[in-house]
Amino acid sequence: MNEKEINAKEFVAGLIERARKAQKIAESFTQEKVDELVTALAWTAVKEENSRRLAEIALEESRMGYYEAKYIKLTKKVRGALRDLKGVKSVGVIETDKAKGLLKIIKPAGVIGVLAPCTNPEATPVIKSMSALKGQNAVVISPHPRTRKTNLMIVNLMRETLKKHGAPEDLIITVENPTLEISGEVMKQCDLIVATGGTPMVKAAYSSGTPAIGVGTGNAVVIIDETADLKDAAEKVKTSKTFDYATSCSADNALVIQESIYDRMVAALIEAGGYLCNSDEKAKLQNTVWIEGHLNKNIIAQSADKIASEAGIHIGNDREFIMVEETGVGNDYPFSGEKLSVVLTLYKYKEFSEAVEKVNAITDYMGKGHSCGIHSYNEERIMKLATDTKISRVMIRQATSAANTGNWDNGMPFTMTLGCGTWGGNSVSENVTWKHMVNTTWVSYPIPPIIPTDEELFGEIMYE
């Protein structure tokens, strides 16, 4: 072990020790105290003077997306997370079943190691801290180096809030100058990892030896059938594709459109602000979006005009997203994968079964377990998509990137971390919230025996 590794190990050990001392104090907090702190953290983040400044710094540092989206994301997602947390019992006995003689006691996981991405540096630290504290945990945050100033600002604000409310500031600690070595040590030394970010980060979390909750790669595919309201669908696709210039892993990446409405749907998308590339422009765009098989970092979460300029394509400065037509899926068809940009891929289908097969083929290539959607009023088709795909979230007539992480007009839990199940190599297939950051003790009392007869258990089978 070299000197650099030793220093990282000792440095992180000091952070973890501080967090453990603070977390031990938090174990004595009542439900009322926990809820007071969670609410105070949320208010600190959404206050105008803080949220506006955080959005500015996040844009300045990340050079991804745009200011208003970052402000909206922070204030909306934090408010939504607080709405989901309010009134929820998370301390002590949370459930009693007298008939079965069972009760459940919630206990903290301990010190949560949070890996925060540069795509969402403004909201992730807040929501993860709120969720962790809801379960009486402490957090140590290791941010992406590119957005460390944003992370440090929000963490310092939250630490001041904890102190103001009589709680240990070290319930929330951040790494001020993150490195790969330090992030690795945070993952090794904490009690639970919650990793939000790229595939390499999540793989590192799962191979760290510490229990981890990670997320899979996004590549949302959305079906549009002939029953859809095309104008409404186009506007929602635009919203999903262009919000913060597609920093969200849930942004629509491909549309699978019924052939009889294909031309009208494309026209609706153009009316909504899209630009459809011809074959020459598609080739130029492909050579710009990918360099030697990897996404070009200079186009990630950038405006349509900037991407087009990089590609040598003139689209007009009023165009908000770029569309390409595609037929194939896989390595030879890179537009079938996640693009982290305002580039949208269009496919046609004839029979609905073909559309579901296309969703499966695209997500098998990239995006297993993450998200898909459909614009349709045909319940049979909606259920076929939901049952015949290996996807954790199916959004119906919604803007996927806004909807699947929680929205005011649906019941999805607000979060910044989307589990993709075993399909995506994850341990959970839900929206990750506070309940994934606690342990549960089951207490069992004796009850009168409940012993079913063989007839009740086996029925007619036993007479075969």
Residue pairs with C-beta under 8 A, 6 or more apart in sequence:
1 9
4 181
5 181
8 179
8 181
8 182
8 184
8 185
9 185
11 182
11 185
12 140
12 175
12 182
12 185
12 186
12 188
12 189
13 185
13 189
15 140
15 173
15 175
15 186
16 111
16 140
16 186
16 189
16 190
18 170
18 173
19 111
19 138
19 139
19 140
19 170
19 171
19 173
20 110
20 111
20 138
21 168
21 170
22 138
22 168
22 169
22 170
22 171
23 108
23 110
23 111
23 136
23 137
23 138
23 171
25 167
25 168
26 34
26 108
26 133
26 136
26 137
26 138
26 167
26 168
26 171
27 108
27 136
29 37
29 91
29 136
29 167
30 91
31 89
31 90
31 91
31 92
33 167
34 90
34 91
34 133
34 134
34 136
35 85
35 86
35 134
36 165
37 133
37 161
37 162
37 165
37 167
38 82
38 85
38 130
38 133
38 134
39 82
39 86
40 161
40 162
40 164
40 165
41 126
41 129
41 130
41 133
41 158
41 161
41 162
42 78
42 79
42 81
42 82
42 126
42 130
44 50
44 157
44 158
44 160
44 161
45 51
45 54
45 74
45 75
45 78
45 123
45 126
45 154
45 157
45 158
46 74
46 75
46 78
46 79
50 154
50 157
51 71
51 74
51 75
52 71
53 153
54 70
54 74
54 122
54 150
54 153
54 154
55 67
55 68
55 70
55 71
55 74
55 122
56 67
57 149
57 150
57 153
58 70
58 121
58 122
58 147
58 150
59 65
59 66
59 67
59 70
61 118
61 121
61 146
61 147
61 148
61 149
61 150
62 118
62 119
62 121
62 146
62 147
62 150
62 301
64 118
64 119
64 244
64 245
64 247
64 300
64 301
64 302
65 119
65 244
65 245
65 247
65 301
66 244
66 245
66 303
69 243
69 244
69 245
69 247
70 122
70 244
73 120
73 122
73 123
73 243
73 244
74 122
74 123
74 126
76 408
77 123
77 127
77 405
77 406
77 414
77 416
78 123
78 126
78 127
78 130
80 406
80 407
80 408
80 414
81 126
81 127
81 130
81 131
81 406
81 414
81 415
81 433
82 130
83 414
84 406
84 413
84 414
84 433
85 130
85 131
85 134
85 434
88 134
88 434
89 106
90 106
90 134
90 135
90 136
90 434
90 438
91 106
91 136
92 105
92 106
93 103
93 104
93 105
94 104
94 105
94 106
95 102
95 103
95 104
96 102
96 103
96 104
97 103
99 447
100 447
101 444
101 445
101 446
101 447
102 442
102 443
102 444
102 445
103 442
103 443
104 440
104 441
104 442
104 443
105 440
105 441
105 443
106 135
106 438
106 439
106 440
107 136
107 438
107 439
107 440
107 441
108 135
108 136
108 137
108 437
108 438
108 439
109 135
109 137
109 191
109 192
109 437
109 438
109 439
110 137
110 138
110 190
110 191
110 192
111 137
111 138
111 139
111 140
111 190
111 191
111 192
112 128
112 132
112 137
112 138
112 139
112 140
112 190
112 191
112 192
112 193
112 194
112 437
113 139
113 140
113 142
113 186
113 187
113 189
113 190
113 191
113 192
113 193
113 194
113 210
114 124
114 125
114 128
114 129
114 132
114 139
114 140
114 141
114 142
114 193
114 194
114 196
115 142
115 183
115 186
115 187
115 193
115 194
115 195
115 196
115 197
115 201
115 205
116 124
116 125
116 128
116 141
116 142
116 143
116 144
116 147
116 151
116 196
116 197
117 124
117 144
117 196
117 197
117 198
117 201
118 143
118 144
118 146
118 147
119 197
119 247
119 248
119 249
119 301
119 340
120 196
120 247
120 248
120 416
121 143
121 144
121 147
121 150
121 151
122 150
122 154
123 416
124 196
124 416
125 141
125 143
125 151
125 154
125 155
125 158
125 174
126 154
126 158
127 414
127 415
127 416
128 139
128 141
128 194
128 416
128 417
129 139
129 141
129 158
129 172
130 434
131 432
131 433
131 434
131 437
132 138
132 139
132 434
132 437
133 139
133 171
133 172
134 434
134 437
135 434
135 435
135 437
135 438
137 437
137 438
138 170
138 171
138 172
138 173
139 171
139 172
139 173
140 173
140 174
140 175
140 186
140 190
141 151
141 155
141 172
141 173
141 174
141 175
142 174
142 175
142 178
142 182
142 183
142 186
143 150
143 151
143 174
143 175
143 178
144 178
144 197
145 177
145 178
145 179
148 175
148 176
148 177
148 178
151 174
152 174
152 176
155 172
155 173
155 174
158 172
159 169
159 172
160 169
162 168
162 169
162 171
162 172
163 169
175 182
175 183
175 186
183 201
183 204
184 204
184 208
187 193
187 195
187 204
187 205
187 208
187 210
187 212
188 208
188 209
188 210
189 210
190 210
191 210
191 211
192 210
192 211
192 212
192 213
192 437
193 205
193 208
193 210
193 211
193 212
193 213
193 214
194 212
194 213
194 417
194 432
194 436
194 437
195 201
195 202
195 204
195 205
195 212
195 213
195 214
195 215
196 214
196 215
196 416
196 417
197 215
199 217
201 214
202 214
202 215
202 216
202 425
202 426
203 214
205 212
205 214
206 212
206 214
206 425
212 427
213 417
213 419
213 426
213 427
213 428
213 432
213 436
214 419
214 425
214 426
214 427
215 249
215 370
215 417
215 418
215 419
215 420
215 424
215 426
215 432
216 367
216 368
216 369
216 370
216 418
216 419
216 420
216 423
216 424
216 425
216 426
217 249
217 338
217 366
217 367
217 368
217 370
217 424
218 248
218 249
218 250
218 251
218 253
218 338
218 367
218 370
218 371
218 418
219 253
219 254
219 337
219 338
219 362
219 363
219 365
219 366
219 367
219 370
220 240
220 250
220 251
220 252
220 253
220 254
220 367
220 370
220 371
220 372
220 373
220 400
220 401
221 252
221 253
221 254
221 255
221 256
221 358
221 359
221 362
221 363
221 367
221 372
221 373
222 237
222 240
222 252
222 254
222 255
222 256
222 372
222 373
222 374
222 375
222 395
222 400
223 255
223 256
223 257
223 349
223 352
223 355
223 356
223 359
223 372
223 373
223 374
223 375
223 376
223 381
223 385
224 230
224 233
224 255
224 256
224 257
224 258
224 261
224 265
224 374
224 375
224 376
225 258
225 261
225 352
225 355
225 374
225 375
225 376
225 378
225 381
226 258
226 260
226 261
227 376
227 377
227 378
228 261
228 265
228 375
228 376
228 377
228 397
229 375
229 397
230 261
230 264
230 265
230 268
231 268
231 271
232 375
232 397
233 265
233 268
233 375
233 397
234 265
234 268
234 269
234 271
234 272
234 274
235 272
236 375
236 397
236 398
236 399
237 252
237 255
237 269
237 272
237 344
237 399
238 269
238 272
238 273
238 274
238 320
238 321
239 399
239 401
239 402
240 250
240 251
240 252
240 399
240 400
240 401
240 402
241 251
241 252
241 321
241 342
241 344
241 401
242 273
242 304
242 320
242 321
242 342
243 251
243 399
243 401
243 402
244 301
245 301
245 302
245 303
245 341
245 342
246 301
246 339
246 340
246 341
246 342
246 401
247 301
247 340
248 401
248 405
249 338
249 340
249 370
249 418
250 370
250 371
250 400
250 401
250 404
250 405
250 418
251 340
251 400
251 401
252 344
252 373
252 400
252 401
253 337
253 338
253 339
253 344
253 345
253 367
254 326
254 335
254 336
254 344
254 345
254 346
254 347
254 362
255 265
255 344
255 345
255 346
255 347
256 347
256 348
256 349
256 355
256 358
256 359
257 265
257 266
257 346
257 347
257 348
257 349
258 348
258 349
258 350
258 352
258 355
259 348
259 349
259 350
262 348
266 276
266 323
266 346
269 276
269 323
269 344
270 276
272 320
273 318
273 319
273 320
273 321
274 319
274 320
274 321
274 322
274 323
274 344
275 304
275 308
275 315
275 316
275 319
275 321
275 322
275 323
276 323
276 324
276 325
276 346
277 285
277 313
277 322
277 323
277 324
277 325
281 311
281 313
282 324
282 325
282 335
284 311
284 312
284 313
285 307
285 308
285 311
285 313
285 322
285 324
285 343
286 334
286 335
287 311
288 296
288 299
288 307
288 310
288 311
288 312
289 295
289 296
289 299
289 307
289 311
289 334
289 339
289 341
289 343
290 296
290 334
293 334
295 339
295 340
296 310
298 310
299 306
299 307
299 310
299 341
300 340
300 341
301 340
301 341
302 341
302 342
303 342
304 315
304 319
304 320
304 321
304 322
304 342
305 315
305 317
305 319
307 322
307 341
307 342
307 343
308 314
308 315
308 319
308 322
315 322
320 342
321 342
321 343
321 344
322 342
322 343
322 344
323 343
323 344
323 345
323 346
324 335
324 343
324 344
324 345
324 346
325 345
325 346
325 347
326 333
326 335
326 336
326 345
326 346
326 347
327 333
327 347
328 336
329 336
329 358
329 361
329 362
329 365
330 336
330 365
331 365
335 343
335 345
336 345
336 362
336 365
336 366
337 365
337 366
337 367
338 366
338 367
339 345
347 358
349 355
349 358
352 381
352 384
353 384
355 385
356 384
356 385
356 388
356 389
359 372
359 385
359 389
359 391
360 388
360 389
360 390
363 369
363 370
363 372
363 389
363 390
363 391
367 424
368 390
368 420
368 423
368 424
368 425
369 390
369 391
369 392
369 420
369 421
369 422
369 423
369 424
369 426
369 429
370 391
370 392
370 393
370 418
370 420
370 424
371 391
371 392
371 393
371 394
371 395
371 400
371 404
371 418
372 385
372 389
372 391
372 393
372 394
372 395
372 400
373 394
373 395
373 396
373 398
373 400
373 403
374 381
374 382
374 385
374 394
374 395
374 396
374 397
375 397
376 382
376 396
376 397
377 397
382 394
382 396
385 394
386 394
390 421
390 423
391 423
392 418
392 419
392 420
392 421
392 423
392 424
392 429
392 430
393 404
393 412
393 418
393 431
395 403
395 404
398 407
398 409
398 410
403 410
403 412
404 412
404 418
404 431
405 412
405 414
405 415
405 416
405 418
405 431
406 412
406 413
406 414
406 415
406 431
412 431
413 430
413 431
413 433
414 431
414 433
415 431
415 432
415 433
417 431
417 432
418 431
418 432
419 426
419 427
419 428
419 429
419 430
419 431
419 432
419 436
420 426
420 429
421 428
421 429
422 429
423 429
428 436
430 436
454 462
455 462
